[in-house]
Amino acid sequence: MFLEKIKSAGLSHLSYIFGDNGQAAVIDPRRDCEIYLDIAYREGVRITHIFETHRNEDYVVGSCELANLTGAAICHGENLPFEFGETTREGDCFLFGNFELRVLATPGHTFESLSFVLSDKEFSHDPLAVFTGDALFIGDVGRTDFFPDKAEEVAGLLYDSIFDKILPLGDEVLLYPAHGAGSVCGSGMASREFSSLGYERRHNPSLQVKNRDQFIQMKLAEKHSQPSYFKKMEEYNLAGPPLLGNFPQPTPCNADEFDQAVKEGMLVIDLRSPEAFAGAYIPGSLAIPLDMLPVYAGWFLPYDRDLGLVLSRGSDWKTATRYLVRLGYDRIVAVLDQGLHEWETSGRRYDRIPAIYVGELQRRIEEKEEFTLLDVRKPDEIEQGRLPGSTHIFLGDLPQQLDKIPNARPIMTFCGSGRRAIIAASILKNSGFDQVEDCLGSMAACEEIGCKTIKP
């Protein structure tokens, strides 16, 4: 008997594989799915079933990919017209040796959402653990903002699912959600990835409500962002995404080859640090630090263009490619072989973005110099405090709200630590803004040197 959790970095996606007596099942697999095959081989089991808790919005599910490799049956909820797999309903049971998996319908986050209750029938049919998808998290509950015309209805459904179906399974039952801290599917998830229903019932802030109406009002008051790529994920996860087959391998290119690809329409994604990008970059590049790629690629990258990568280390191509294919980006065609050094030594033009020390920013504010301080943090961060005179445009909305940027120049981009600020700076440069600066360190540095902040 075994149960193993697989975490996909960046997305904070959690999937699971469990099995006994030669059979195994996977819950909410990711698209680069060889890890499940490796575990199954190690444990001497065959993957016979794949269960989806719901149609995910934030990543491409790997069910079709894994089923193509294993022949496993795909099971999902009944309230969406899935073009693959088969429907499973509340009360259905599946056996994997001494493991018994029972289906619960737990709508709210989405209408077809399911939870799966696991028992060890060698000892008891009582619940041992529950896989809750995006209904109940550790420290939070699922979003209910995907149906704005039915906002009260879905919030009420989620309350019913949690309080009438999941929590009554028992305080001792282990909780296995589909996401952890850092996911866009919630805002208050705990950094730990282990809990029980009893602990959540007593300590999860979202469960400390007096009644159903209070829960609904709490959910209606929440504010969540919805990246544009969510629609692509919903499309893929309803119809079934294209099969990867072999894992994509971008071609290492010299400067001549890379430049030619750019001229033919390839978009350059620079995954180096903010400091490196600010110092020198290929004109037209979009800066996204490597570890931020899973969170922000979907906001800005098109699906109909080839992508070329500029990396700090050549070995980072595989990590970058994994991040991208999990979001449905398959046209990753080139890597600049020797990094930006190859570009520089070829004599080709490069650009730079002046990096501004936070002490200089403080001086400009105090002396009332003319410039635009563009704060691209999330609204909840702004509510904690902002710098005087700053203009707030959330990073994900920036390409659509360039007309809201004041006329004062230069424009200095600003965020929590400088990492999102460099993304914003590259967007501005690519949109025709010439006088652009980046505040390295941003709010974190401001707090260290005692910058004055104000509340909105």
PLY file of the C-alpha trace (Angstrom):
ply
format ascii 1.0
element vertex 456
property float x
property float y
property float z
element edge 455
property int vertex1
property int vertex2
end_header
0.00 0.00 0.00
1.33 3.45 -0.87
0.14 7.01 -1.35
2.40 9.74 -2.73
1.90 13.45 -3.33
3.52 15.16 -6.33
3.98 18.93 -6.20
4.39 20.99 -9.36
6.54 23.99 -8.46
5.34 27.45 -9.37
1.73 26.44 -9.90
1.58 24.92 -6.41
-0.45 22.12 -7.97
-0.74 18.93 -5.94
-1.50 15.60 -7.57
-1.56 12.14 -6.03
-0.88 8.52 -6.87
-1.93 5.64 -4.63
-2.19 1.91 -5.04
-2.21 -1.58 -3.64
-2.06 -5.17 -4.91
-0.77 -4.32 -8.36
-3.24 -1.51 -9.15
-2.91 2.24 -8.83
-4.84 5.44 -9.48
-3.76 9.02 -10.10
-5.73 12.11 -9.09
-5.43 15.35 -11.11
-2.21 14.48 -13.00
-0.03 17.13 -14.57
0.75 17.14 -18.27
4.43 16.12 -18.00
3.36 12.84 -16.48
6.40 10.57 -16.58
6.76 10.94 -12.80
3.63 8.81 -12.25
5.02 6.08 -14.48
8.29 6.15 -12.55
6.46 5.74 -9.23
4.21 2.99 -10.59
7.25 1.10 -11.89
9.02 1.51 -8.55
5.98 0.20 -6.65
5.27 -2.63 -9.10
1.74 -1.48 -9.95
-0.24 -0.64 -13.07
-2.12 2.65 -13.31
-5.70 1.65 -14.13
-7.67 4.82 -13.28
-7.24 8.58 -13.49
-9.61 10.78 -11.49
-10.25 14.48 -12.09
-11.67 16.52 -9.22
-12.86 19.20 -11.68
-12.02 20.94 -14.93
-8.97 22.90 -13.83
-8.53 26.53 -14.84
-4.88 27.15 -14.04
-3.00 24.33 -15.80
-3.37 21.70 -18.52
-4.48 18.46 -16.91
-2.39 15.42 -17.86
-5.20 12.86 -17.92
-5.22 12.31 -21.69
-1.43 12.14 -21.80
-1.25 9.59 -18.99
-4.17 7.54 -20.35
-2.46 7.40 -23.74
0.62 5.91 -22.08
-1.13 3.49 -19.71
-4.59 2.73 -21.08
-6.10 3.91 -17.78
-9.74 4.99 -17.59
-10.37 8.72 -17.01
-13.22 9.61 -14.63
-14.71 13.05 -14.02
-17.93 14.76 -12.93
-21.21 14.76 -14.81
-22.14 18.43 -15.12
-19.87 19.34 -18.04
-19.80 17.88 -21.58
-16.27 16.45 -21.45
-15.07 15.15 -24.81
-12.92 12.43 -23.26
-13.10 9.97 -20.40
-16.22 8.76 -18.64
-18.63 10.11 -16.05
-18.55 9.11 -12.40
-21.18 10.08 -9.85
-21.67 10.35 -6.13
-21.74 6.94 -4.50
-19.59 5.20 -7.11
-16.86 3.04 -5.56
-13.56 1.80 -6.96
-11.26 -0.85 -5.46
-7.47 -0.88 -5.63
-6.45 -3.85 -3.51
-7.47 -2.91 0.03
-7.93 0.74 -0.94
-11.53 1.78 -1.57
-12.26 5.10 -3.28
-15.76 6.56 -2.97
-17.04 9.51 -5.00
-18.64 12.60 -3.45
-20.26 15.36 -5.52
-18.93 18.62 -4.02
-19.98 21.49 -6.31
-19.27 25.13 -5.57
-15.87 25.91 -7.02
-17.31 24.47 -10.24
-20.58 22.65 -10.80
-18.98 19.31 -11.69
-16.48 19.30 -8.80
-15.90 15.96 -7.10
-14.11 14.83 -3.96
-12.81 11.30 -3.46
-12.96 9.53 -0.10
-10.25 6.92 0.57
-10.65 3.99 2.97
-8.47 1.05 3.96
-11.07 -1.70 3.94
-8.66 -4.21 5.50
-9.36 -2.34 8.75
-12.58 -0.41 8.17
-14.80 1.22 5.58
-14.54 4.44 7.60
-12.89 7.35 5.72
-9.13 7.57 6.05
-8.47 10.54 3.74
-10.27 12.76 1.26
-9.02 14.35 -1.95
-10.97 17.62 -2.12
-9.72 19.22 -5.34
-10.42 22.96 -5.13
-13.35 22.68 -2.70
-11.37 22.74 0.55
-7.74 23.77 0.94
-5.40 23.83 3.90
-6.13 27.24 5.37
-8.66 28.33 2.75
-11.58 27.21 0.58
-12.06 27.24 -3.17
-12.82 30.25 -5.33
-16.45 30.80 -6.38
-15.98 33.72 -8.79
-16.08 31.81 -12.09
-19.86 32.22 -12.36
-20.55 35.91 -11.63
-24.18 35.62 -12.73
-24.67 32.81 -10.19
-22.40 34.13 -7.45
-24.71 33.48 -4.49
-25.75 30.07 -5.80
-22.23 28.68 -6.20
-21.07 30.13 -2.88
-24.01 28.39 -1.23
-23.20 25.14 -3.02
-19.62 25.30 -1.74
-20.87 25.82 1.82
-23.13 22.78 1.49
-20.34 20.67 0.02
-17.90 21.52 2.79
-20.18 21.60 5.83
-22.68 18.89 4.85
-20.45 16.41 3.02
-16.71 16.87 3.59
-16.39 17.89 7.25
-18.87 15.22 8.48
-16.46 12.56 7.19
-14.70 12.91 10.56
-12.16 15.10 12.32
-9.45 12.45 12.01
-9.70 12.24 8.20
-6.59 13.42 6.34
-7.01 16.26 3.85
-5.43 16.17 0.38
-6.32 19.27 -1.71
-5.33 20.04 -5.31
-3.29 23.16 -4.52
-1.03 24.62 -1.88
0.24 28.07 -0.93
1.09 30.28 -3.89
-1.67 28.98 -6.14
-3.93 31.47 -7.93
-6.85 29.26 -6.86
-6.87 30.78 -3.36
-5.29 33.55 -1.33
-5.01 32.29 2.24
-3.60 28.77 1.91
-1.18 27.59 4.58
2.44 26.97 3.67
2.21 23.44 5.12
0.74 20.70 2.96
-0.62 18.36 5.64
-3.75 18.67 7.74
-6.90 16.92 8.93
-10.54 17.85 8.61
-10.75 18.43 12.35
-7.83 20.85 12.34
-9.31 22.76 9.41
-12.76 22.83 11.00
-11.27 24.49 14.10
-8.57 26.72 12.55
-9.23 27.37 8.85
-10.26 31.08 8.78
-12.76 30.49 5.98
-14.61 27.90 8.07
-15.06 30.14 11.12
-18.49 31.34 10.04
-21.74 31.27 11.97
-24.01 30.17 9.17
-24.50 29.67 5.44
-25.42 33.32 4.77
-22.25 34.60 6.42
-20.18 32.20 4.32
-21.89 33.40 1.13
-21.27 37.05 1.97
-17.62 36.27 2.72
-17.21 34.65 -0.70
-19.02 37.48 -2.50
-16.62 40.01 -0.95
-13.49 38.25 -2.27
-11.47 39.72 -5.12
-9.54 37.37 -7.39
-7.67 37.93 -10.63
-8.45 35.82 -13.68
-5.53 35.53 -16.12
-6.53 35.41 -19.76
-5.00 31.95 -20.16
-7.69 30.47 -17.88
-10.00 30.36 -20.90
-7.42 28.34 -22.84
-7.05 25.92 -19.94
-10.81 25.47 -19.71
-10.94 24.80 -23.46
-8.12 22.23 -23.32
-9.42 20.55 -20.19
-12.90 20.14 -21.60
-11.98 18.90 -25.07
-8.69 17.21 -24.17
-5.35 18.95 -24.81
-3.00 18.05 -27.66
-0.85 15.04 -26.75
2.78 15.91 -26.09
4.25 12.60 -27.15
7.94 13.31 -26.72
8.84 16.07 -24.29
9.59 19.29 -26.28
13.28 20.07 -26.72
14.08 23.57 -27.98
17.02 23.75 -30.38
20.25 25.35 -29.10
20.94 28.24 -31.49
23.89 30.53 -32.09
23.32 34.28 -32.35
22.79 34.19 -36.14
20.15 31.45 -35.91
18.43 33.01 -32.92
18.34 36.44 -34.59
16.86 34.96 -37.76
14.13 33.25 -35.75
13.31 36.57 -34.08
13.01 38.23 -37.48
10.60 35.46 -38.51
8.31 36.21 -35.54
9.72 34.28 -32.58
9.06 35.93 -29.21
12.08 36.04 -26.88
11.44 35.18 -23.23
14.34 36.25 -21.01
14.30 34.12 -17.85
17.34 35.62 -16.16
17.31 37.63 -12.93
16.03 41.23 -12.85
19.59 42.44 -12.30
20.88 40.59 -15.35
18.03 41.71 -17.60
18.35 45.34 -16.51
22.04 45.26 -17.43
21.60 44.00 -21.00
18.85 42.29 -22.99
17.82 41.57 -26.57
15.45 44.32 -27.77
11.86 43.11 -27.85
12.38 40.49 -25.12
9.82 39.89 -22.42
11.44 39.50 -19.01
10.01 36.84 -16.70
12.39 35.48 -14.01
12.45 31.69 -14.28
10.71 30.93 -10.98
7.91 33.37 -11.87
7.22 31.74 -15.24
4.38 29.45 -14.00
2.55 32.41 -12.46
2.92 35.06 -15.14
3.52 33.30 -18.47
-0.22 32.81 -18.93
-0.88 36.52 -18.56
1.37 37.61 -21.39
2.49 34.83 -23.75
0.50 34.13 -26.93
-0.29 30.58 -28.01
0.17 31.30 -31.73
3.86 32.29 -31.74
7.13 30.41 -31.46
9.00 31.05 -28.21
12.76 31.38 -27.76
14.49 31.27 -24.37
17.37 33.26 -22.91
18.62 31.59 -19.72
21.14 32.17 -16.97
22.26 28.54 -17.31
21.83 26.30 -20.31
20.56 23.49 -18.09
17.54 25.62 -17.10
15.85 24.90 -20.45
14.17 21.78 -19.13
12.68 23.53 -16.09
11.45 26.38 -18.27
9.95 23.99 -20.81
8.15 22.02 -18.10
6.65 25.21 -16.71
5.44 26.22 -20.17
3.96 22.90 -21.31
1.95 22.73 -18.07
0.26 25.90 -19.28
-0.28 24.59 -22.79
2.67 26.29 -24.51
4.16 23.76 -26.92
5.93 26.02 -29.44
9.20 26.35 -27.53
11.60 26.21 -30.44
14.96 27.76 -29.52
17.47 28.47 -26.77
20.28 31.00 -27.19
23.13 28.55 -26.82
25.68 30.63 -24.90
23.17 32.95 -23.32
23.37 36.70 -23.78
27.17 36.54 -24.01
26.74 34.93 -27.43
24.55 37.83 -28.51
26.95 40.46 -27.17
30.08 39.02 -28.77
28.30 38.81 -32.13
28.19 42.60 -32.19
24.40 42.77 -32.15
22.56 45.60 -30.48
21.27 45.14 -26.97
19.27 47.38 -24.68
19.25 48.08 -20.95
16.92 49.38 -18.26
18.41 51.69 -15.60
18.19 50.06 -12.17
17.33 52.58 -9.46
18.43 52.28 -5.84
15.53 52.66 -3.42
17.32 55.50 -1.62
17.30 57.47 -4.88
13.57 56.76 -5.18
13.02 58.08 -1.67
14.97 61.26 -2.51
12.89 61.87 -5.64
9.66 61.55 -3.66
10.86 63.85 -0.89
12.11 66.48 -3.35
8.98 66.16 -5.47
10.84 65.45 -8.69
8.74 64.87 -11.78
8.51 61.15 -12.61
5.92 58.35 -12.64
6.17 55.67 -9.98
4.25 52.69 -11.38
3.32 50.15 -8.68
2.28 46.83 -10.24
1.52 44.87 -7.07
-1.78 43.13 -6.38
-4.66 45.17 -4.91
-4.43 43.43 -1.52
-0.74 44.41 -1.32
-1.60 48.02 -2.13
-4.11 48.03 0.72
-1.25 47.35 3.15
0.49 50.55 2.10
1.91 52.35 -0.92
4.39 55.12 -1.60
3.10 58.70 -1.89
2.28 59.75 -5.44
2.45 56.24 -6.89
0.17 55.01 -9.67
-1.24 51.51 -9.26
-1.87 49.19 -12.21
-1.81 45.47 -11.43
0.87 43.73 -13.50
-1.56 41.33 -15.17
-3.68 44.27 -16.37
-0.78 46.44 -17.54
-0.86 45.66 -21.30
-4.55 46.65 -21.44
-4.17 49.78 -19.27
-1.14 51.54 -20.71
-3.30 54.61 -21.36
-3.70 55.06 -17.59
0.02 55.76 -17.09
0.61 59.45 -16.24
2.62 61.64 -18.60
5.48 62.40 -16.20
8.77 60.78 -17.24
10.75 58.68 -16.53
8.49 55.77 -15.54
9.92 53.77 -12.63
8.40 50.30 -12.17
7.90 49.07 -8.62
6.56 45.95 -6.88
7.22 43.88 -3.77
10.86 43.00 -4.41
11.70 44.12 -7.96
10.96 40.82 -9.70
7.55 41.80 -11.04
8.84 45.31 -11.69
11.28 43.99 -14.31
8.41 42.21 -16.09
6.50 45.49 -16.13
9.55 47.39 -17.38
10.00 44.99 -20.30
6.31 45.31 -21.20
6.63 49.10 -21.24
9.75 49.01 -23.40
8.06 46.65 -25.87
5.06 49.00 -25.97
7.12 51.98 -27.09
7.92 53.69 -23.79
11.53 54.89 -23.91
12.20 56.39 -20.49
11.73 53.34 -18.28
13.50 52.48 -15.03
13.27 49.58 -12.60
13.43 49.86 -8.81
15.43 46.85 -7.65
14.36 45.74 -4.20
11.15 47.81 -4.42
8.89 47.66 -1.34
11.07 45.16 0.51
13.99 47.58 0.26
11.74 50.50 1.19
10.77 48.78 4.40
14.42 48.23 5.27
15.39 51.88 4.91
12.17 53.29 6.38
10.37 54.81 3.39
7.18 56.63 4.27
4.07 54.77 3.11
0.42 55.71 3.05
-2.81 53.71 3.07
-5.12 54.02 0.05
0 1
1 2
2 3
3 4
4 5
5 6
6 7
7 8
8 9
9 10
10 11
11 12
12 13
13 14
14 15
15 16
16 17
17 18
18 19
19 20
20 21
21 22
22 23
23 24
24 25
25 26
26 27
27 28
28 29
29 30
30 31
31 32
32 33
33 34
34 35
35 36
36 37
37 38
38 39
39 40
40 41
41 42
42 43
43 44
44 45
45 46
46 47
47 48
48 49
49 50
50 51
51 52
52 53
53 54
54 55
55 56
56 57
57 58
58 59
59 60
60 61
61 62
62 63
63 64
64 65
65 66
66 67
67 68
68 69
69 70
70 71
71 72
72 73
73 74
74 75
75 76
76 77
77 78
78 79
79 80
80 81
81 82
82 83
83 84
84 85
85 86
86 87
87 88
88 89
89 90
90 91
91 92
92 93
93 94
94 95
95 96
96 97
97 98
98 99
99 100
100 101
101 102
102 103
103 104
104 105
105 106
106 107
107 108
108 109
109 110
110 111
111 112
112 113
113 114
114 115
115 116
116 117
117 118
118 119
119 120
120 121
121 122
122 123
123 124
124 125
125 126
126 127
127 128
128 129
129 130
130 131
131 132
132 133
133 134
134 135
135 136
136 137
137 138
138 139
139 140
140 141
141 142
142 143
143 144
144 145
145 146
146 147
147 148
148 149
149 150
150 151
151 152
152 153
153 154
154 155
155 156
156 157
157 158
158 159
159 160
160 161
161 162
162 163
163 164
164 165
165 166
166 167
167 168
168 169
169 170
170 171
171 172
172 173
173 174
174 175
175 176
176 177
177 178
178 179
179 180
180 181
181 182
182 183
183 184
184 185
185 186
186 187
187 188
188 189
189 190
190 191
191 192
192 193
193 194
194 195
195 196
196 197
197 198
198 199
199 200
200 201
201 202
202 203
203 204
204 205
205 206
206 207
207 208
208 209
209 210
210 211
211 212
212 213
213 214
214 215
215 216
216 217
217 218
218 219
219 220
220 221
221 222
222 223
223 224
224 225
225 226
226 227
227 228
228 229
229 230
230 231
231 232
232 233
233 234
234 235
235 236
236 237
237 238
238 239
239 240
240 241
241 242
242 243
243 244
244 245
245 246
246 247
247 248
248 249
249 250
250 251
251 252
252 253
253 254
254 255
255 256
256 257
257 258
258 259
259 260
260 261
261 262
262 263
263 264
264 265
265 266
266 267
267 268
268 269
269 270
270 271
271 272
272 273
273 274
274 275
275 276
276 277
277 278
278 279
279 280
280 281
281 282
282 283
283 284
284 285
285 286
286 287
287 288
288 289
289 290
290 291
291 292
292 293
293 294
294 295
295 296
296 297
297 298
298 299
299 300
300 301
301 302
302 303
303 304
304 305
305 306
306 307
307 308
308 309
309 310
310 311
311 312
312 313
313 314
314 315
315 316
316 317
317 318
318 319
319 320
320 321
321 322
322 323
323 324
324 325
325 326
326 327
327 328
328 329
329 330
330 331
331 332
332 333
333 334
334 335
335 336
336 337
337 338
338 339
339 340
340 341
341 342
342 343
343 344
344 345
345 346
346 347
347 348
348 349
349 350
350 351
351 352
352 353
353 354
354 355
355 356
356 357
357 358
358 359
359 360
360 361
361 362
362 363
363 364
364 365
365 366
366 367
367 368
368 369
369 370
370 371
371 372
372 373
373 374
374 375
375 376
376 377
377 378
378 379
379 380
380 381
381 382
382 383
383 384
384 385
385 386
386 387
387 388
388 389
389 390
390 391
391 392
392 393
393 394
394 395
395 396
396 397
397 398
398 399
399 400
400 401
401 402
402 403
403 404
404 405
405 406
406 407
407 408
408 409
409 410
410 411
411 412
412 413
413 414
414 415
415 416
416 417
417 418
418 419
419 420
420 421
421 422
422 423
423 424
424 425
425 426
426 427
427 428
428 429
429 430
430 431
431 432
432 433
433 434
434 435
435 436
436 437
437 438
438 439
439 440
440 441
441 442
442 443
443 444
444 445
445 446
446 447
447 448
448 449
449 450
450 451
451 452
452 453
453 454
454 455
